Amino acid sequence: MPTLTAFAKLDVATFATGSDSGAFIQEANGFKPLFKGQPVQGFSAALKNADGTYMAMPDNGFGAQDNSADFLLRIYQIKPEFRTKAAGSGQVKVISHIQLRDPNKLIPFPIVNEKTSERFLTGADFDPESLQRTADGSYWIGEEFGPYLLHFDKDGVLLDAPFGLPNPYEKGKELRSPQNQLNKAGINYVEPLVARSAGFEGMALSKDGRYLYPILEKPLIGDNSGQLIISQFDVEKKAYTGKYYLFKLDTKASNIGDFQMFSNDEGIIIERDASQNDLQGHKKLIRVKFNQSGQEIQRMLLVDLMKIDNPDLLYGKVREGDIGTGKDFAFPFETIEDVIIENATTLTLLNDNNFPFSTGRNKKLADDNEVIQIKLPKALY
């Protein structure tokens, strides 16, 4: 069984500077909009920095394309002060943020801030769900509405027009979702085959830094096989290679949450169901290995995130109604969307707390952003 070695959480009521937000949502779990500034929440991707801090990227904000026009798309630098057996406050400090924007007008469809010079991007424009940083310091983001790959410089400026997803089964056609912005603008309409909010949820980077592997969150519309498409994208050529792979969901799972690699052909996928606040939920880390293009990848259970040993009781103060906080620790969130491979035996995980809606830890309280580290019983490599 894996062991919890470190715990920290960013309080749900954490806000950063910026325009007021939440105008298009209703009160939930004690939080009443309008919110002053921007909520720091919904971490759907995370990366480790050399200085021990992390880059944590929220998704589109409030969960839908039509209610997140006032949520600014950013990447936050955070510093967890982990509570360990030895010490630590268990708190998370927000250091700074990168604002994603398109001042060079590379996006081929209208955005919320279309007529401003900065052209800050919002959650009505894109739903960023996965993040990688390449050797040149630029960021690649896997996005759900298109689905698209988005390429930004280190300061958050869009470097290329969004990269659409080729359909591996039909040459010359794109895979699009019902939320695709080109379709909505009437630009080269393509019948949607990607399910709503089921675009790129995870995206791994090969160990050599050459290839991105974005994976769809769910099977294509009408596909009952349980298979998810993983596409290969050449970072140097800025183009899809045509190679693709298939990940088959467990029958108890509904979707995936993240994908990271520790070699050129092996990695970890977060597999989950739609439950929250349920200690019987399906929340797993799956070790995977690529086969040939067009084939299912190998899968093997690595960690059950509902069964983590917690001998040092690292959660801290337990509130009335909290679940999974004792010596048998659990991560009972609907959206577990971040795994970081620290080394061969240590993984860091974060939840997307869907502020202010999710109630995974406590059914009466909005979730915090939790950051945990677990030690594996056996080395990955």
BAKOLTOR-593592 format. One line per field, with one value per residue (C-alpha): chain; residue number from 1; residue in three letters; z, y, x. Coordinates in pm, 1 decimal. Each point is the difference from the previous one (the first is absolute). Last residue first. Layout:
<sites>
ch	(A, ...) $
i	(NUM, ...) $
aa	(Ala, ...) $
up	(Z, ...) $
north	(Y, ...) $
east	(X, ...) $
</sites>
This chain:
<sites>
ch	(A, A, A, A, A, A, A, A, A, A, A, A, A, A, A, A, A, A, A, A, A, A, A, A, A, A, A, A, A, A, A, A, A, A, A, A, A, A, A, A, A, A, A, A, A, A, A, A, A, A, A, A, A, A, A, A, A, A, A, A, A, A, A, A, A, A, A, A, A, A, A, A, A, A, A, A, A, A, A, A, A, A, A, A, A, A, A, A, A, A, A, A, A, A, A, A, A, A, A, A, A, A, A, A, A, A, A, A, A, A, A, A, A, A, A, A, A, A, A, A, A, A, A, A, A, A, A, A, A, A, A, A, A, A, A, A, A, A, A, A, A, A, A, A, A, A, A, A, A, A, A, A, A, A, A, A, A, A, A, A, A, A, A, A, A, A, A, A, A, A, A, A, A, A, A, A, A, A, A, A, A, A, A, A, A, A, A, A, A, A, A, A, A, A, A, A, A, A, A, A, A, A, A, A, A, A, A, A, A, A, A, A, A, A, A, A, A, A, A, A, A, A, A, A, A, A, A, A, A, A, A, A, A, A, A, A, A, A, A, A, A, A, A, A, A, A, A, A, A, A, A, A, A, A, A, A, A, A, A, A, A, A, A, A, A, A, A, A, A, A, A, A, A, A, A, A, A, A, A, A, A, A, A, A, A, A, A, A, A, A, A, A, A, A, A, A, A, A, A, A, A, A, A, A, A, A, A, A, A, A, A, A, A, A, A, A, A, A, A, A, A, A, A, A, A, A, A, A, A, A, A, A, A, A, A, A, A, A, A, A, A, A, A, A, A, A, A, A, A, A, A, A, A, A, A, A, A, A, A, A, A, A, A, A, A, A, A, A, A, A, A, A, A, A, A, A, A, A, A, A, A) $
i	(381, 380, 379, 378, 377, 376, 375, 374, 373, 372, 371, 370, 369, 368, 367, 366, 365, 364, 363, 362, 361, 360, 359, 358, 357, 356, 355, 354, 353, 352, 351, 350, 349, 348, 347, 346, 345, 344, 343, 342, 341, 340, 339, 338, 337, 336, 335, 334, 333, 332, 331, 330, 329, 328, 327, 326, 325, 324, 323, 322, 321, 320, 319, 318, 317, 316, 315, 314, 313, 312, 311, 310, 309, 308, 307, 306, 305, 304, 303, 302, 301, 300, 299, 298, 297, 296, 295, 294, 293, 292, 291, 290, 289, 288, 287, 286, 285, 284, 283, 282, 281, 280, 279, 278, 277, 276, 275, 274, 273, 272, 271, 270, 269, 268, 267, 266, 265, 264, 263, 262, 261, 260, 259, 258, 257, 256, 255, 254, 253, 252, 251, 250, 249, 248, 247, 246, 245, 244, 243, 242, 241, 240, 239, 238, 237, 236, 235, 234, 233, 232, 231, 230, 229, 228, 227, 226, 225, 224, 223, 222, 221, 220, 219, 218, 217, 216, 215, 214, 213, 212, 211, 210, 209, 208, 207, 206, 205, 204, 203, 202, 201, 200, 199, 198, 197, 196, 195, 194, 193, 192, 191, 190, 189, 188, 187, 186, 185, 184, 183, 182, 181, 180, 179, 178, 177, 176, 175, 174, 173, 172, 171, 170, 169, 168, 167, 166, 165, 164, 163, 162, 161, 160, 159, 158, 157, 156, 155, 154, 153, 152, 151, 150, 149, 148, 147, 146, 145, 144, 143, 142, 141, 140, 139, 138, 137, 136, 135, 134, 133, 132, 131, 130, 129, 128, 127, 126, 125, 124, 123, 122, 121, 120, 119, 118, 117, 116, 115, 114, 113, 112, 111, 110, 109, 108, 107, 106, 105, 104, 103, 102, 101, 100, 99, 98, 97, 96, 95, 94, 93, 92, 91, 90, 89, 88, 87, 86, 85, 84, 83, 82, 81, 80, 79, 78, 77, 76, 75, 74, 73, 72, 71, 70, 69, 68, 67, 66, 65, 64, 63, 62, 61, 60, 59, 58, 57, 56, 55, 54, 53, 52, 51, 50, 49, 48, 47, 46, 45, 44, 43, 42, 41, 40, 39, 38, 37, 36, 35, 34, 33, 32, 31, 30, 29, 28, 27, 26, 25, 24, 23, 22, 21, 20, 19, 18, 17, 16, 15, 14, 13, 12, 11, 10, 9, 8, 7, 6, 5, 4, 3, 2, 1) $
aa	(Tyr, Leu, Ala, Lys, Pro, Leu, Lys, Ile, Gln, Ile, Val, Glu, Asn, Asp, Asp, Ala, Leu, Lys, Lys, Asn, Arg, Gly, Thr, Ser, Phe, Pro, Phe, Asn, Asn, Asp, Asn, Leu, Leu, Thr, Leu, Thr, Thr, Ala, Asn, Glu, Ile, Ile, Val, Asp, Glu, Ile, Thr, Glu, Phe, Pro, Phe, Ala, Phe, Asp, Lys, Gly, Thr, Gly, Ile, Asp, Gly, Glu, Arg, Val, Lys, Gly, Tyr, Leu, Leu, Asp, Pro, Asn, Asp, Ile, Lys, Met, Leu, Asp, Val, Leu, Leu, Met, Arg, Gln, Ile, Glu, Gln, Gly, Ser, Gln, Asn, Phe, Lys, Val, Arg, Ile, Leu, Lys, Lys, His, Gly, Gln, Leu, Asp, Asn, Gln, Ser, Ala, Asp, Arg, Glu, Ile, Ile, Ile, Gly, Glu, Asp, Asn, Ser, Phe, Met, Gln, Phe, Asp, Gly, Ile, Asn, Ser, Ala, Lys, Thr, Asp, Leu, Lys, Phe, Leu, Tyr, Tyr, Lys, Gly, Thr, Tyr, Ala, Lys, Lys, Glu, Val, Asp, Phe, Gln, Ser, Ile, Ile, Leu, Gln, Gly, Ser, Asn, Asp, Gly, Ile, Leu, Pro, Lys, Glu, Leu, Ile, Pro, Tyr, Leu, Tyr, Arg, Gly, Asp, Lys, Ser, Leu, Ala, Met, Gly, Glu, Phe, Gly, Ala, Ser, Arg, Ala, Val, Leu, Pro, Glu, Val, Tyr, Asn, Ile, Gly, Ala, Lys, Asn, Leu, Gln, Asn, Gln, Pro, Ser, Arg, Leu, Glu, Lys, Gly, Lys, Glu, Tyr, Pro, Asn, Pro, Leu, Gly, Phe, Pro, Ala, Asp, Leu, Leu, Val, Gly, Asp, Lys, Asp, Phe, His, Leu, Leu, Tyr, Pro, Gly, Phe, Glu, Glu, Gly, Ile, Trp, Tyr, Ser, Gly, Asp, Ala, Thr, Arg, Gln, Leu, Ser, Glu, Pro, Asp, Phe, Asp, Ala, Gly, Thr, Leu, Phe, Arg, Glu, Ser, Thr, Lys, Glu, Asn, Val, Ile, Pro, Phe, Pro, Ile, Leu, Lys, Asn, Pro, Asp, Arg, Leu, Gln, Ile, His, Ser, Ile, Val, Lys, Val, Gln, Gly, Ser, Gly, Ala, Ala, Lys, Thr, Arg, Phe, Glu, Pro, Lys, Ile, Gln, Tyr, Ile, Arg, Leu, Leu, Phe, Asp, Ala, Ser, Asn, Asp, Gln, Ala, Gly, Phe, Gly, Asn, Asp, Pro, Met, Ala, Met, Tyr, Thr, Gly, Asp, Ala, Asn, Lys, Leu, Ala, Ala, Ser, Phe, Gly, Gln, Val, Pro, Gln, Gly, Lys, Phe, Leu, Pro, Lys, Phe, Gly, Asn, Ala, Glu, Gln, Ile, Phe, Ala, Gly, Ser, Asp, Ser, Gly, Thr, Ala, Phe, Thr, Ala, Val, Asp, Leu, Lys, Ala, Phe, Ala, Thr, Leu, Thr, Pro, Met) $
up	(-1270.4, 171.8, 342.2, 224.4, 313.8, -144.5, 220.7, -17.1, -12.1, 43.0, -112.6, 87.2, -158.5, 245.8, -55.4, 71.1, 323.8, 88.5, -183.4, 148.0, -186.6, -338.0, 11.6, -341.0, -97.2, 101.4, -145.9, -217.6, 252.1, -259.9, 212.3, 29.3, -1.3, 60.8, -62.4, 165.3, -69.0, -328.7, 30.1, 18.6, -248.7, 9.3, -9.9, -47.4, -89.6, 285.6, -82.2, 184.6, 324.0, 267.3, 48.0, 281.8, 314.8, 218.4, 303.1, 15.2, -249.8, -230.7, 86.0, 143.5, 153.8, 308.0, -78.6, 38.9, 93.1, -162.9, -308.8, 91.0, 229.3, 34.3, -96.4, -310.5, -225.2, -324.3, -111.6, -192.0, -241.5, -113.7, -140.5, -283.5, -181.6, -330.1, -355.6, -337.1, -285.7, -242.5, -361.2, -281.7, 25.3, 149.1, 374.7, 256.0, 371.0, 282.4, 379.5, 121.5, 295.5, 133.5, 133.5, -15.3, 285.5, 300.2, 244.1, -143.7, 46.2, -379.1, -281.1, -375.1, -54.1, -26.8, -184.2, 52.1, -261.1, 73.6, -247.5, -224.5, -361.5, -8.6, 374.3, 317.0, -169.0, 127.1, -75.8, 187.7, 103.2, -190.9, -61.6, 103.2, 197.0, 140.9, -331.1, -0.1, -278.4, -308.7, -111.4, -375.8, -196.6, -287.5, -265.4, -266.3, 85.4, 123.3, -74.1, 165.2, -174.8, 312.4, 240.8, -199.6, 110.5, 67.4, 66.9, 286.2, -79.1, 282.0, -21.0, 194.3, -299.5, -7.7, -253.1, -87.3, 80.4, 35.9, 321.6, 297.8, 126.1, -328.8, 30.1, -101.9, -57.1, -61.2, -168.2, -6.2, 364.4, 43.8, 288.7, -215.2, 97.9, 127.8, -59.8, 202.1, -35.1, -373.2, -113.8, 194.3, 106.2, -248.2, -181.0, -288.4, -324.1, -95.8, -365.4, -164.7, -99.8, -210.6, 192.5, 117.8, 307.9, 227.5, -203.3, 29.8, 377.0, 64.2, 283.8, -161.7, -23.2, -304.1, -158.6, -324.7, -345.5, -261.9, 59.1, 181.1, 284.6, 156.4, 3.0, 5.3, 313.2, -46.6, 81.5, 132.8, -182.5, 120.3, 259.1, 252.1, 261.7, 354.1, 121.8, -58.0, -358.1, -81.6, -225.4, -2.9, -103.4, -86.8, 69.4, -86.6, 335.8, 199.6, -10.5, 29.3, 82.7, -116.0, 191.5, -112.8, 199.1, -299.8, 139.2, 0.9, 264.0, 16.2, 101.3, -2.6, 51.0, -165.5, -81.4, -257.7, -102.1, 257.1, 272.7, -84.2, -203.4, 40.6, -333.5, 106.5, -260.2, 65.5, -277.6, 20.9, 380.2, -7.7, -297.5, -367.4, -226.2, -174.1, 312.4, -105.9, 91.5, 105.8, 347.4, 78.0, 377.3, 286.8, 324.3, 190.4, 377.6, 320.3, 341.6, 132.0, 329.7, 98.5, 363.3, 170.4, 266.4, -23.6, 225.7, 42.4, -88.3, -288.8, -41.0, -331.7, -33.2, -352.7, -228.7, -288.0, -339.3, -170.4, -368.7, -122.2, -196.4, 122.8, 119.3, -108.4, -302.6, 213.8, 1.0, -368.0, -50.8, 312.5, 316.9, 192.7, -94.8, -338.0, 152.9, 268.0, -58.6, 276.8, -46.5, 295.1, 241.8, 83.3, -155.2, -316.4, -70.8, 12.7, -237.1, 59.6, -195.1, 73.1, 306.3, 58.2, 225.5, 52.5, -9.3, -194.5, 147.5, 225.7, -50.2, -112.0, 108.5, 313.2, 151.4, 272.3, -181.4, -323.8, -103.3, -368.2, -296.1, -279.2, 193.9, 151.7, -40.4, 91.9, -205.9, 115.1, 313.8, 147.1, 217.7, 249.0, 173.4, -67.2, 224.2, -169.0, 151.7, 102.2, 67.6, -2.7, 42.5, -71.0, -46.1, -294.0, 76.9) $
north	(262.9, 26.3, -96.3, -225.8, 83.8, 344.7, 305.9, 250.8, 376.8, 200.5, 339.9, 96.2, 291.4, 51.2, -151.6, 182.4, -121.8, -205.3, -320.9, 8.7, -119.7, -22.4, 305.4, 163.8, 319.5, 315.2, -48.8, -308.2, -146.7, -141.8, -235.4, -15.0, -293.1, -30.7, -332.8, -145.3, -334.7, 40.4, 378.6, 302.5, -139.0, 264.0, -96.2, 251.6, -37.8, -157.9, 120.1, -183.6, 15.1, -269.4, 0.3, -255.2, -54.7, -310.1, 129.9, 272.9, 265.4, -195.9, 196.4, 347.6, 45.5, 191.3, 155.9, -185.2, 209.1, -139.3, -220.1, -144.1, -278.3, -148.1, -356.3, 109.1, -307.4, 74.5, -194.2, 222.8, 104.0, -361.1, -0.3, -175.7, -208.8, -126.2, 112.2, -86.9, 234.1, -91.1, -5.3, 256.4, 72.8, -293.4, -61.6, 277.2, -69.7, 95.8, 16.2, 81.3, 228.7, -61.5, 178.8, -224.9, 108.1, -220.8, 273.7, 224.0, 376.8, 33.8, -235.4, 55.4, -291.6, 19.4, -91.1, 201.0, -114.5, -75.4, -45.0, -219.7, 38.0, 273.0, -21.6, 141.4, 115.1, 198.3, -30.7, 170.8, -30.9, -291.4, -86.3, -205.6, -282.2, -315.4, -189.1, 79.9, 239.2, -113.6, 220.1, 14.9, 120.1, 238.7, 65.9, 256.4, 211.0, 303.0, 322.2, 264.1, -142.2, 18.3, -85.2, -303.8, -88.5, -358.6, -63.2, -197.5, -107.5, -138.2, -345.5, -100.3, -202.0, 155.1, 270.1, 203.8, 332.3, -54.9, -156.8, 225.4, 237.5, 12.3, -52.6, 238.5, -167.6, 260.1, -111.2, 107.0, 78.4, -303.5, -124.7, 15.7, 272.6, -103.2, 166.1, -51.8, 130.8, 74.1, 6.6, -149.4, 311.1, -92.9, -323.8, -0.2, -100.8, 343.8, 36.5, 231.2, 358.7, 177.8, 328.1, 53.4, 196.9, -270.7, -262.9, 195.9, 34.0, -371.4, -48.0, -300.3, -159.6, -32.1, -271.3, 128.0, -158.6, -42.6, -370.7, -171.6, -238.9, 201.6, 312.3, 292.1, 219.9, 377.6, 199.7, 347.4, 281.3, 31.5, 191.2, 99.2, 232.1, -144.7, 130.9, -324.5, -12.3, -160.5, -290.6, -125.1, -352.3, -12.8, -194.1, 218.9, 45.2, -221.1, 152.8, -155.1, 267.2, 29.5, 241.3, 157.3, -26.9, -98.5, -352.8, -64.9, 71.1, -214.4, 74.7, -170.4, 120.5, 340.3, 75.0, 278.0, 317.9, 11.3, -72.1, 318.7, 113.4, 348.9, 182.5, 254.7, 261.1, -35.4, -62.3, -377.4, -22.5, -271.1, -179.5, 0.6, -271.6, -52.2, 36.5, 147.7, 356.6, 109.6, 108.0, -354.2, -47.2, -237.9, 184.5, -147.3, -2.1, 74.6, -139.4, -176.0, -163.7, -342.1, -106.4, -329.3, 180.4, -223.5, -234.6, -344.5, -244.5, 227.0, 303.6, 150.2, 371.9, 2.6, 273.1, 113.4, 157.8, 56.0, -54.4, 221.2, 9.1, 287.9, -84.2, 270.0, -193.5, -310.9, -72.0, -88.2, -234.6, -199.2, -111.9, 320.9, 69.8, -115.6, -229.7, 112.6, -36.5, -74.0, 76.7, -150.4, 110.1, -212.5, 234.5, -212.8, 38.5, -285.7, 5.2, 0.8, -48.1, 24.0, 221.9, 123.5, 288.4, 338.6, 207.5, 327.1, 340.5, 96.5, -272.4, 87.4, -258.5, -181.1, -278.1, -200.3, -334.0, 153.9, 339.1, 14.3, 51.7, 260.3, 290.0, -223.7, 239.5, 342.6, 111.3, -89.0, -51.8, -348.2, -178.2, -285.5, -109.2, -373.1, -1.8, -140.3, -337.0, -187.8, -363.0, -204.0, -364.7, -186.3, -365.0, -228.7, -352.7) $
east	(1198.5, -337.0, 139.6, -212.2, -198.8, -76.5, 37.6, -283.4, -0.7, -318.6, -125.7, -358.8, -187.3, -286.4, -342.8, -325.7, -156.2, -310.4, 93.3, 350.4, 309.0, -172.5, -223.6, 48.8, -186.2, 184.0, 254.9, 49.5, 248.5, 238.2, 205.5, 378.8, 241.6, 374.4, 173.2, 309.8, 170.7, 188.9, 19.1, -231.0, -251.8, -272.6, -369.2, -278.2, -366.8, -191.4, -351.0, -275.6, 195.5, 33.6, 380.6, 17.4, 206.9, -29.0, 186.7, -262.0, -112.2, -231.3, -313.0, -58.1, -348.0, 107.1, 335.6, 329.8, 301.8, 314.2, -4.8, 340.7, -120.9, 351.0, -95.7, -194.8, -19.2, -183.6, -306.9, -241.8, 273.2, 39.7, 352.1, 188.3, -260.8, 139.9, -68.7, 152.0, -85.4, -277.0, 114.7, -6.4, 370.9, 190.5, 13.7, 32.1, 36.1, -236.3, -1.5, -349.9, -66.0, -347.7, -307.2, -309.4, -227.5, -76.3, 101.7, -270.8, 19.3, 19.0, -94.6, 48.9, 238.9, 376.3, 318.4, 318.1, 253.1, 365.3, 286.0, 207.8, 119.8, 264.1, 58.1, -161.2, -320.8, -299.0, -372.5, -283.3, -365.9, -153.0, -364.5, -302.7, 160.9, -164.1, 34.7, 372.4, 88.9, 188.6, 288.5, 55.5, 302.5, 59.4, 261.3, -88.1, 303.8, -190.0, 184.3, 214.4, 308.0, 215.1, -284.5, -116.0, -353.7, -113.1, -368.8, -159.1, -357.0, -214.3, -157.3, -310.8, -117.8, -348.0, 87.2, -308.8, 165.6, 375.3, 131.5, 75.9, 269.9, 189.8, 375.0, 278.5, 338.1, 269.2, 318.7, 364.5, 76.5, 228.5, -216.9, -311.5, -243.9, -342.9, -335.0, -316.5, -354.9, 8.6, -364.0, -290.2, -192.8, -274.8, 82.8, 248.8, -173.1, -129.7, -110.7, 254.3, -80.9, 261.0, -44.5, -357.6, 107.3, -140.5, 182.8, 323.4, -53.5, -39.4, -248.5, -173.9, 347.9, 223.6, 211.7, 140.8, -22.2, 273.6, 42.0, -284.9, 84.6, 280.7, -221.2, 241.8, -15.2, 12.2, 314.0, -82.6, 183.1, 356.2, 201.6, -268.0, 151.6, 6.6, 335.8, 190.4, -127.6, -332.5, -104.5, -360.0, -99.3, -366.0, -320.4, -170.9, -174.1, 236.8, 349.8, 345.5, 255.6, 360.2, 220.6, 325.9, 322.1, 215.4, 37.5, -374.6, -262.0, -314.2, -357.7, -339.1, -358.1, -37.0, -366.5, 8.5, -183.2, -280.6, 254.0, 184.8, 299.6, 143.6, -2.7, 265.8, -102.1, -372.9, -252.1, -28.7, -15.2, -269.6, 156.0, -99.7, 144.4, 335.7, 219.5, 334.6, -90.2, 349.1, -115.7, -123.2, 3.4, 70.4, 76.4, 295.4, -36.4, 188.1, 91.6, -310.3, 93.9, -132.4, -47.5, 80.5, 200.8, 306.6, 197.8, 158.3, -278.5, -90.4, -225.0, 98.3, 60.0, -141.1, 136.3, -218.9, 67.5, -332.5, -76.5, -282.6, -324.2, -216.3, -352.8, -248.3, -128.3, -41.6, -374.5, -61.8, 293.3, -76.2, 176.7, 56.1, 358.2, 126.7, 261.8, 242.6, 375.7, 248.8, 371.2, 183.2, 272.1, 303.0, 256.3, 32.1, -369.7, -253.5, -297.1, -375.7, -321.9, -373.8, 20.3, -354.2, 82.6, 159.9, -319.6, 38.7, -79.6, -288.8, -257.3, -355.5, -107.3, -119.5, 206.1, -174.8, 2.6, -131.3, -137.3, -88.8, 229.9, 29.0, 150.6, 268.7, 290.1, 132.6, 299.3, 348.3, 204.4, 1.1, -255.4, 20.2, -321.8, 47.7, 306.8, 309.0, 82.8, 310.2, 91.3, 322.3, 105.4, -325.4, 97.8, -74.5, -128.1) $
</sites>
